[in-house]
Amino acid sequence: MISSRRALPTIIQGGMGIAVSNWKLARAVSMRGQLGVVSGTALDTVLVRRLQDGDPGGDMQRAMKSFPIPYVADRVLERYFLRPGRKADEPYKLLPMYRQHVSRERQALTVLANFVEVFLAKEWHGGMVGINLLTKVQMPTLPSLYGAMLAGVDCVLMGAGIPREIPGALDLLSQHRGASLRFDVEGMPTEESRHLTFDPADLGVDSTVPITRPDFYPIVSATSLATTLARKANGSVEGFIVEGPTAGGHNAPPRGDPKFNDRGEPVYGERDAVDIEKMRSLGLPFWLAGGTGSPNGLKDALAAGANGVQVGTLFAFCEESGFSDAIKREVLDRASRGEVDVHTDPLASPTGYPSRS
């Protein structure tokens, strides 16, 4: 079912990297009437590092005061907050690695971190805010979704995999009910299965706390995948982000026998082009991504029947993004001299997907 809560955006700001698409960037985009998106990757680590750096401006603490499970915020502050911040040569206190089964405290911290990022992105305005998660990074997915939903996230965007079970999980979590996802384990016999589970009741969440199911926009690179998700997902899909192989970040590998150029990059061909006519036939909103971040790109997308475009790289180097000012200046200076090179590595990412950098 297509959401009718508000008008659909023309521009979606891409969810990039760990804290590149941070709450400041997402809020700035949303306040201009488009869809700002926070990256949900490793937000638990991001939160505890910001606290150990002294929480400049007090933003983390301000958001944590609104978290509906007060004891969780209190414990995290007690353990990780340093005033006025760690010394330059002092290492960060690390979080324990995620596993299939983790403690309630570990899950609660993940819920809190996602709540904080979305809360700050939505603070002081009524625009839409989304969160981007990687399907392949499975273990923190359910508590991440729940934390974002407690903060009122409007949309969930997921790529790098086939997120068929996510719509059903959103349905359950929006009722404060427990949810599970099939846990993909490499080498496990096909007849066996494991699951990741999360139940808000384990954290002592008051079931009367307001929560709403967000829209779900899977990120796809093929019409066949979009069709499968639209028809066979275990809940409703409200739209699609259609990424071509020129999109930044993770891309699906080329179809057919793999071929590589002299730089070791995968070679994409006609079979990897998305059939826009078939996308239109699904009757759901969709946005084009990958080389579309320009006035002409937006014009062409709208003419093709898309609702708009998703843009990443341009937002990554704007003032509000999470990259340091030094990195932004260096990249922009080199780009102005034609010295920037983009490389697609087929092996670098732990997701198993080619990754552009």
Buried (B, 14 or more C-beta within 10 A) or exposed (E): EEBEEEEBBBBBBBBBBBBBBBBBBBBBBBBEBBBBBBBBBBBBBBBBBBBBBBBEEEBBBBBBEBBBBEEBBEBBBEEBBBEEBBEEEEEBEEBEEBEEEBEEEBBBBBBBBBBBBBBBBBBEBEBBBBBBBBBBBBBBBBBBBBBBBBBBBBBBBBBBBBBBBBBBBBBBBBEBEBBBBEBBEEEEEEEEEEEBEBBBEEBEBEEEEEBEBBBBBBBBBBBEBBBBBBEEBEBBBBBBBBBBBBBBBBBBBBBEEEEEEEEEBBEBEEEBEBEBEEBEEBEBBBBBBBBBBEEEBBEBBBEEEBBBBBBBBEBBBEEBBBBEEEBBEEBEEEEEEEEEEEEBBBEEBEBBBBBBE
